[in-house]
Amino acid sequence: MVSFFLKSSMFLLIITFWALTDHKLALAKHAGKMTRQYKFNIQMKNVTRLCQTKSIVTVNGQLPGPTITAREGERLLIKVVNHVQYNISIHWHGVRQLRSAWADGPAYITQCPIQNGQSYVYNFTLTGQRGTLFWHAHISWLRVTVYGAIIILPKKGVPYPFPQPFKEVPIIFGEWWNDDTETNINQALQTGGAPNISDAHTINGLPGLFYNCSTKNTFRLKVKPGKTYLLRLINAALDDELFFSIANHTLIVVEVDAVYIKPFKTNIIIITPGQTTNLLLKTLPRHPNATFLMAARPYSSGPAAFDNTTTTAILEYENQPSTKKSNKFPVLRPTLPIFNDTNFVANFSKKIKSLANAKFPANVPTKVDSRFFFTVGLGLHPCPQNQTCQGPNNTKFAASINNVSFVQPNIALLQAHFFNQSNGVYTTDFPANPPFKFNYTGNPPTNTFVTSGTKVVVLPYNTRVELVLQDTSILGAESHPLHLHGFNFFVVGQGFGNYNPSQDPANFNLVDPAERNTVGVPAGGWVAIRFLADNPGVWFMHCHLEVHTSWGLKMAWIVMDGKGRKQKLPPPPADLPKC
């Protein structure tokens, strides 16, 4: 092992030495595998939105950050250099990271963060995946401005399983705060209250027409008549699930979370933070005498305050003939559902089905080795002595899975696991079921306090897992987009009310269920997922509403090494950041 560690360390040192002199793409061949190299400089940048200028954390001064483009099977080396006062780490959201857990990115889970003046080379291969994913900061609330698209093209010569588009366009949703988000969340955690909501939503970093001083800060998509465009939608927002529509245009959904699906038509989509959705947009056959708004606004199912504003972009046809001297066309708006339309969300989710064909099979586990039942939702912590707290009845807001609110460790879980140094870092007694039963979606229990701890679940290699995620109405039922690192999973069932283990499994879809990395646990309902634990390492699972993650709605799975050489996690790279 020592010699292997030295060889891998020396290799990465050599790579680090010659790689990445600027942020532009560099290409190299290594062991017959194409390698793409990027450099991410984490730096401050003054940006003006909503009539105000503020300094934000960016990658290479861009908002959104640079797009990573590669093909299935290629290797990526991305050197991240931290020039800002904050610690940073980058997560490659949805990338399987097969035997490359050291490159996954969540701070204090798979790595210590990159400190000011330091760098780290993320080294991983895109195995068996193609489609749209994204990258984002994975520490505190820095992903509010540190995010960008990952486009994984099929292997050369391999077509899409849908009509070849004329053009492909990333559409990235985000949020904008006028105040400093790090101060915002730190104050909220200190006082126990809820953080301030955002001031705007954005499309490709721009708020759009409905906000102050934002007419020029509006994304414009110019199209030709009679063409098919592939829109690569990414929800990088911190705290809002979003409805999206384009006025007078039908959309065809062809992919979710970098997995092809059975195409279906819709006028409106729902996309949670952490999810990606590819749409085919067929433009009108002739130049219309109109321009069209693309609009997104929140779906909010819970009792908490939310940013109920609408972000817009403009879809306009090129070289439009005009009969008017002013050359002004009417601007048509789409109709979006009301903010709490949970039925639309549930029905939309049920339409998503895997292709499940010979080329793109749905390898859903039909047998199960380990079953888990996790309640997810909000709760409370008691207010510390000699402090006044802003949560309900002088408490602090908290969130939990199976009543355990996750406590972030001081060193990375993956290091502690790999070097057998778990003592004092984490325990392996995460409960497989709720510690006490109650009517999860009915009247809340009298005791709404949660426990705290750094607990994990340990899985033997190749365990076939079934996990039911049950929403709770302790402080009000609401949807929770749950993201699992390191794996895709199959959404085999969902429903409203309390999960019934004796009746609901009979209706599970084991033929063509949706395959995802992020799923919305229905407000006042449940979702059942299955996955094969075939990737050794420590894998984070958390709500992708950042406020809930900050409050503790997160946990981790440890997948042990298998017996074969290719079933084991290699040692850490030499430049892995230290805490």
C-alpha positions in Angstrom: 0.0 0.0 0.0 2.9 2.4 0.8 4.4 2.0 -2.7 1.0 2.4 -4.3 0.4 5.6 -2.2 3.9 6.9 -3.3 3.2 6.2 -6.9 -0.2 7.8 -6.9 1.2 10.8 -5.0 4.1 11.2 -7.4 1.8 11.0 -10.4 -0.5 13.7 -9.1 2.4 15.9 -8.1 3.6 15.7 -11.7 0.2 16.4 -13.0 -0.2 19.4 -10.7 3.2 20.7 -11.8 2.5 20.9 -15.5 -1.3 21.2 -15.5 -3.6 24.1 -15.9 -1.7 27.3 -16.6 -4.9 29.2 -17.2 -8.7 28.6 -17.1 -9.0 27.6 -20.7 -9.5 24.0 -21.6 -6.4 21.9 -22.1 -6.4 18.4 -23.7 -4.1 15.4 -23.1 -4.1 11.7 -23.7 -3.3 9.4 -20.8 -3.4 5.7 -21.0 -5.6 5.9 -24.1 -8.1 8.1 -22.2 -8.8 11.7 -23.2 -8.1 14.1 -20.3 -9.6 17.5 -20.1 -8.0 20.1 -17.8 -9.5 23.2 -16.3 -8.3 25.8 -13.8 -10.8 27.4 -11.4 -9.6 30.6 -9.7 -11.8 31.3 -6.7 -11.8 35.1 -6.6 -14.0 38.1 -5.6 -15.8 40.1 -8.2 -17.9 43.3 -8.0 -21.3 42.6 -9.6 -24.3 44.9 -9.9 -27.9 43.5 -9.7 -31.1 45.2 -8.6 -29.5 48.7 -8.5 -26.9 47.5 -6.1 -23.2 46.5 -6.4 -21.7 43.9 -4.1 -18.6 41.8 -4.0 -19.3 38.1 -4.6 -17.3 34.9 -4.7 -16.8 33.6 -8.2 -14.9 31.1 -10.4 -12.7 33.1 -12.8 -14.8 36.2 -12.2 -17.9 34.6 -13.9 -21.5 34.3 -12.8 -22.5 31.6 -13.6 -19.0 30.0 -13.6 -17.4 28.3 -16.6 -19.1 25.4 -18.2 -17.3 22.1 -18.0 -17.7 20.1 -21.3 -16.4 16.6 -21.8 -17.5 13.3 -23.3 -18.6 10.1 -21.6 -15.5 8.1 -20.5 -13.2 11.1 -20.4 -11.1 12.1 -17.4 -11.2 15.5 -15.8 -8.4 17.4 -14.0 -9.8 20.6 -12.4 -7.3 22.6 -10.4 -9.1 24.9 -7.9 -7.0 27.7 -6.5 -8.5 29.7 -3.6 -7.8 33.4 -3.6 -10.6 34.5 -1.2 -11.0 34.8 2.6 -13.5 31.9 2.8 -12.6 28.2 2.8 -13.9 26.5 -0.4 -14.7 23.1 -1.8 -16.4 22.2 -5.1 -18.9 19.3 -5.7 -19.4 17.8 -9.1 -23.1 17.3 -8.6 -24.4 14.0 -10.0 -21.0 12.7 -11.1 -20.9 9.1 -9.9 -17.2 9.4 -8.7 -16.6 5.7 -9.1 -13.6 4.9 -6.8 -12.8 8.6 -6.8 -14.6 9.7 -3.6 -11.7 12.0 -2.8 -12.9 14.2 -5.7 -16.5 14.4 -4.6 -16.1 17.7 -2.8 -18.5 18.2 0.2 -16.5 19.9 2.9 -15.8 17.8 6.0 -17.4 14.8 4.3 -14.9 13.7 1.6 -12.3 16.5 2.1 -11.2 19.3 4.3 -11.9 22.6 2.5 -9.3 24.4 0.4 -8.0 27.3 2.5 -7.0 30.7 1.3 -3.8 30.5 -0.8 -4.1 26.8 -1.3 -5.2 24.6 -4.2 -6.5 21.1 -5.0 -6.7 19.1 -8.2 -10.1 17.3 -8.6 -9.3 14.1 -10.6 -12.1 11.9 -11.8 -13.5 10.0 -14.8 -17.0 10.4 -16.3 -18.0 6.7 -16.3 -21.2 5.5 -17.9 -22.8 9.0 -17.8 -23.9 11.5 -20.4 -26.2 14.5 -20.2 -26.5 17.6 -18.0 -25.1 17.9 -14.5 -23.6 20.9 -12.6 -20.9 21.9 -10.2 -21.2 24.1 -7.2 -19.4 25.1 -4.0 -20.2 22.7 -1.1 -19.5 24.6 2.0 -21.7 27.0 3.9 -23.8 29.1 1.5 -21.1 29.9 -1.0 -22.8 28.0 -3.8 -25.2 31.0 -4.1 -22.7 32.4 -6.7 -20.2 29.6 -7.2 -21.9 27.2 -9.7 -21.8 26.3 -13.4 -22.9 23.6 -15.9 -21.3 20.2 -16.6 -22.2 19.0 -20.1 -21.3 15.4 -20.7 -21.6 14.6 -24.4 -22.1 11.0 -25.7 -19.0 9.2 -26.9 -17.9 10.2 -30.4 -20.3 8.8 -33.0 -23.0 8.0 -30.5 -26.2 9.9 -31.2 -28.8 11.2 -28.8 -31.9 8.9 -28.5 -34.0 11.9 -29.7 -33.8 14.3 -32.7 -30.4 16.0 -33.0 -30.9 19.6 -31.9 -30.0 22.6 -34.0 -28.4 24.2 -31.0 -27.9 23.5 -27.2 -28.4 26.1 -24.6 -27.7 25.9 -20.8 -30.4 27.6 -18.7 -29.2 27.9 -15.1 -31.6 29.1 -12.3 -30.1 30.8 -9.3 -31.0 33.2 -6.5 -29.7 36.7 -5.6 -29.4 38.3 -2.2 -28.7 42.0 -1.8 -27.2 41.3 1.6 -24.2 39.1 2.3 -25.3 35.5 2.4 -22.5 34.3 4.7 -23.5 36.9 7.3 -27.2 36.0 6.7 -26.9 32.3 7.5 -24.3 32.8 10.3 -26.6 35.2 12.1 -29.6 32.8 11.6 -27.7 29.9 13.1 -26.6 32.0 16.0 -30.1 33.4 16.8 -32.0 30.2 15.9 -34.3 32.0 13.5 -34.9 31.7 9.8 -32.4 33.4 7.4 -33.5 36.3 5.2 -35.1 35.1 1.9 -33.5 36.0 -1.4 -34.3 39.3 -3.3 -34.5 37.7 -6.8 -34.4 34.6 -8.8 -32.1 34.5 -11.8 -31.7 32.9 -15.2 -28.1 32.5 -16.2 -27.2 35.0 -13.5 -29.7 37.7 -14.6 -32.9 38.6 -12.8 -35.1 39.6 -15.7 -37.7 42.2 -16.5 -39.8 42.1 -13.4 -37.1 43.4 -11.0 -35.7 46.9 -10.4 -33.0 48.1 -12.7 -33.0 44.7 -14.5 -34.3 45.4 -18.0 -30.8 45.1 -19.3 -30.0 42.3 -16.9 -32.3 39.9 -18.8 -31.1 36.8 -20.6 -32.1 36.7 -24.3 -32.3 33.5 -26.3 -32.4 34.2 -30.1 -33.9 31.4 -32.2 -34.7 30.6 -35.8 -38.1 29.4 -36.9 -38.7 25.7 -37.4 -35.7 24.5 -35.5 -35.2 22.2 -32.5 -33.2 23.5 -29.5 -32.0 21.5 -26.6 -32.4 23.5 -23.4 -30.2 22.2 -20.6 -32.0 23.3 -17.4 -30.2 23.4 -14.1 -31.6 24.5 -10.7 -28.7 25.9 -8.8 -30.9 28.0 -6.5 -30.3 27.7 -2.8 -33.7 27.4 -1.4 -36.5 27.4 -4.1 -38.0 24.7 -6.2 -39.2 26.3 -9.5 -41.9 26.1 -12.0 -40.7 27.0 -15.6 -42.6 27.7 -18.8 -42.2 29.4 -22.2 -45.1 31.4 -23.5 -46.9 29.7 -26.4 -44.3 26.9 -26.8 -44.6 23.2 -26.0 -41.6 21.5 -24.4 -40.6 17.8 -24.7 -38.8 16.5 -21.6 -36.0 14.0 -22.7 -33.6 13.7 -19.8 -33.5 14.3 -16.0 -30.3 14.2 -13.9 -28.2 13.1 -16.9 -30.4 10.0 -17.6 -32.5 9.7 -20.8 -36.2 9.2 -20.2 -39.2 8.3 -22.2 -40.0 11.7 -23.9 -43.2 13.5 -22.9 -44.8 16.8 -23.8 -45.6 19.6 -21.3 -46.1 23.3 -21.1 -44.7 23.6 -17.6 -41.9 21.8 -15.7 -41.0 21.6 -12.0 -37.3 21.5 -11.1 -35.9 21.3 -7.5 -32.5 22.6 -6.4 -30.0 20.0 -7.4 -32.0 18.7 -10.3 -31.3 19.0 -14.1 -33.8 18.6 -16.9 -33.2 18.6 -20.6 -36.0 19.9 -22.9 -36.5 19.9 -26.6 -37.9 23.2 -27.7 -39.4 23.2 -31.3 -39.7 26.7 -32.5 -42.7 28.0 -34.4 -42.6 27.2 -38.2 -42.7 30.9 -39.2 -41.6 34.2 -37.7 -44.3 35.2 -35.2 -45.3 38.8 -34.6 -44.4 38.5 -30.9 -41.6 37.8 -28.5 -42.1 35.3 -25.7 -41.2 35.3 -22.0 -39.4 32.3 -20.4 -40.4 32.5 -16.7 -39.7 30.7 -13.5 -41.2 31.2 -10.0 -41.2 29.1 -6.8 -43.1 26.1 -5.8 -43.4 26.4 -2.0 -45.4 23.8 0.0 -44.4 24.7 3.6 -45.4 27.4 6.0 -42.1 29.4 5.8 -41.6 32.7 4.0 -40.2 32.4 0.5 -39.1 34.7 -2.3 -42.4 34.8 -4.3 -40.9 36.6 -7.3 -40.7 35.7 -10.9 -37.5 35.6 -13.0 -37.8 36.0 -16.8 -35.8 35.6 -19.9 -36.7 36.6 -23.5 -37.2 34.2 -26.4 -37.0 36.1 -29.6 -36.9 35.1 -33.2 -33.9 36.2 -35.3 -34.3 38.6 -38.3 -38.0 39.1 -37.4 -39.8 41.0 -40.2 -41.8 43.9 -38.8 -44.8 45.7 -40.1 -44.5 48.4 -37.5 -42.2 51.3 -37.6 -41.3 50.9 -33.9 -40.3 47.3 -34.5 -42.0 46.5 -31.2 -43.8 43.2 -30.8 -46.2 42.2 -28.0 -44.5 40.3 -25.2 -46.4 37.1 -24.4 -46.3 35.7 -20.9 -46.7 32.0 -19.8 -49.1 30.9 -17.2 -47.5 29.2 -14.2 -49.2 27.2 -11.4 -50.0 28.7 -8.1 -47.1 28.6 -5.6 -48.4 25.6 -3.6 -49.7 23.4 -6.4 -48.5 20.1 -4.9 -50.8 18.0 -7.2 -49.1 19.4 -10.3 -45.7 18.5 -8.8 -46.8 14.9 -8.0 -48.4 14.3 -11.4 -45.3 15.7 -13.2 -43.0 13.4 -11.2 -45.1 10.4 -12.2 -44.6 11.1 -15.9 -40.8 10.6 -15.6 -39.9 7.1 -16.6 -36.6 5.6 -17.7 -36.1 4.5 -21.3 -35.4 1.0 -20.0 -34.4 -0.4 -23.4 -31.4 -2.5 -24.5 -29.1 0.5 -25.0 -30.2 2.3 -21.8 -31.4 -0.3 -19.4 -33.0 0.5 -16.0 -30.9 -1.7 -13.7 -33.2 -1.3 -10.7 -32.6 -3.8 -7.9 -35.5 -6.2 -7.9 -34.2 -7.9 -4.7 -33.4 -5.9 -1.5 -30.7 -6.7 1.1 -31.3 -3.8 3.5 -34.4 -1.7 4.0 -34.4 1.8 5.7 -37.2 4.1 6.6 -36.1 7.7 7.1 -38.4 10.5 8.3 -37.3 14.0 7.1 -38.4 17.3 8.3 -38.0 20.2 10.6 -37.8 20.3 14.4 -36.4 22.4 17.2 -33.4 22.7 19.5 -33.8 24.2 23.0 -32.4 27.7 23.4 -29.0 27.7 25.1 -29.0 29.1 28.6 -28.6 32.9 29.0 -29.6 33.4 25.3 -32.8 34.6 23.6 -33.7 32.6 20.5 -35.8 33.6 17.5 -37.4 30.2 16.8 -40.9 29.3 17.9 -41.4 29.9 21.7 -37.8 30.9 22.3 -36.3 27.8 20.5 -33.8 27.3 17.6 -34.9 25.9 14.2 -33.4 22.5 13.4 -33.9 19.8 10.8 -33.3 16.1 11.0 -33.4 12.7 9.4 -34.9 10.1 11.8 -34.8 12.8 14.5 -30.9 13.1 14.2 -29.7 16.5 13.3 -26.3 16.1 11.7 -23.3 17.7 13.4 -20.5 18.6 11.0 -17.2 17.1 12.1 -13.8 18.9 12.3 -12.0 16.5 9.9 -13.4 14.8 6.8 -15.4 11.7 7.4 -13.7 10.0 4.4 -10.2 10.4 5.9 -11.4 9.2 9.3 -12.9 6.1 7.6 -10.0 5.3 5.3 -7.4 5.5 8.1 -9.6 3.8 10.7 -9.7 6.9 12.9 -13.4 7.2 13.5 -13.1 7.5 17.2 -14.4 10.9 18.3 -15.3 11.8 14.7 -18.4 9.8 13.9 -20.4 6.8 15.1 -22.0 4.0 13.0 -25.4 3.9 14.9 -27.5 6.0 12.6 -31.1 4.6 13.1 -32.5 2.5 10.3 -36.0 3.6 11.4 -37.5 6.5 13.3 -36.7 6.3 17.1 -40.4 6.6 17.9 -43.6 6.2 15.7 -46.2 8.9 15.4 -48.7 10.1 12.7 -46.0 11.5 10.5 -48.3 13.6 8.3 -51.0 14.3 10.9 -50.9 16.1 14.2 -47.3 16.6 15.4 -46.1 15.0 18.6 -45.8 17.1 21.7 -42.1 16.8 21.8 -40.6 18.5 18.7 -37.0 18.6 19.9 -34.4 16.7 17.8 -31.2 15.0 18.9 -27.8 15.8 17.4 -24.9 13.7 16.4 -22.4 12.7 13.6 -23.9 9.3 12.8 -23.5 7.2 9.6 -24.9 4.0 8.1 -22.3 1.4 7.1 -23.1 -0.7 4.0 -21.2 -3.8 2.8 -20.1 -3.5 -0.8 -22.8 -4.3 -3.4 -25.7 -4.0 -0.8 -29.0 -3.6 -2.6 -30.7 -0.8 -0.6 -34.3 0.3 -0.4 -34.9 3.6 1.3 -38.3 5.1 2.0 -38.2 8.9 2.7 -41.2 10.1 4.7 -42.0 13.8 5.1 -43.2 14.9 8.5 -45.6 17.7 9.5 -43.9 18.5 12.8 -43.6 22.2 11.9 -45.7 21.9 8.8 -45.5 19.5 5.8 -43.3 20.5 3.0 -41.4 19.1 0.0 -37.7 18.2 0.5 -35.4 17.7 -2.5 -33.0 14.9 -1.2 -29.7 14.5 -3.0 -27.5 11.4 -2.7 -23.8 11.7 -3.5 -22.0 8.9 -5.3 -25.0 7.1 -6.8 -28.0 7.3 -9.0 -31.1 5.8 -7.5 -34.4 4.5 -8.9 -37.6 6.2 -7.7 -39.8 3.1 -7.4 -42.8 4.6 -5.6 -44.3 7.8 -4.1 -47.5 8.8 -2.5 -49.3 11.1 -0.1 -49.9 10.5 3.6 -48.0 7.9 5.6 -46.1 5.1 3.9 -47.8 1.7 4.4 -45.2 -1.1 4.2 -47.8 -3.8 3.9 -49.7 -2.2 0.9 -47.6 0.4 -0.9 -44.8 -1.9 -2.2 -47.3 -3.8 -4.3 -47.5 -0.7 -6.5 -43.8 -0.1 -6.9 -42.5 0.4 -10.5 -39.6 -2.0 -11.0 -39.7 -1.9 -14.8 -39.0 1.7 -15.9 -38.7 3.9 -12.8 -37.1 7.3 -13.0 -33.3 7.2 -12.3 -32.1 10.3 -10.5 -29.6 11.8 -8.1 -32.0 14.2 -6.5 -35.7 13.6 -5.7 -38.4 15.7 -4.1 -39.9 14.0 -1.1 -43.6 15.0 -1.5 -45.1 17.5 0.9 -47.1 15.4 3.3 -46.0 12.2 1.6 -43.3 9.8 0.9 -41.0 8.5 -1.8 -39.3 5.1 -2.1 -35.9 4.7 -3.8 -33.5 1.8 -4.5 -29.8 1.8 -5.3 -26.9 -0.6 -5.5 -24.1 0.3 -3.1 -21.3 -0.5 -5.6 -19.1 2.6 -4.9 -16.7 2.5 -1.9 -16.4 5.6 0.1 -18.3 8.0 2.3 -21.4 9.5 0.6 -23.3 12.5 1.8 -27.1 12.6 1.6 -28.9 15.8 2.3 -31.8 18.2 1.5 -30.8 20.5 -1.3 -32.7 23.4 0.3 -29.6 25.0 1.7 -31.4 26.4 4.8 -32.5 22.8 5.8 -29.0 21.5 5.2 -27.6 24.3 7.5 -30.2 23.2 10.1 -29.0 19.5 10.0 -31.1 17.7 7.4 -28.2 15.5 6.3 -26.4 12.3 7.0 -23.8 10.0 5.4 -23.4 6.5 4.1 -20.2 4.5 4.3 -19.8 1.9 1.6 -17.1 -0.6 2.5 -14.5 -1.9 0.0 -15.3 -5.0 -2.0 -12.9 -7.9 -2.4 -11.7 -7.2 -5.9 -8.9 -4.7 -6.7 -11.4 -2.5 -8.7 -13.8 -2.6 -5.7 -11.5 -0.7 -3.4 -11.1 3.0 -2.7 -7.5 4.1 -3.6 -5.5 6.2 -1.1 -6.0 10.0 -1.0 -4.0 12.2 -3.4 -1.0 14.0 -2.1 -2.6 17.4 -2.4 -5.8 16.6 -0.5 -6.4 19.7 1.7 -5.7 19.5 5.4 -8.0 20.8 8.1 
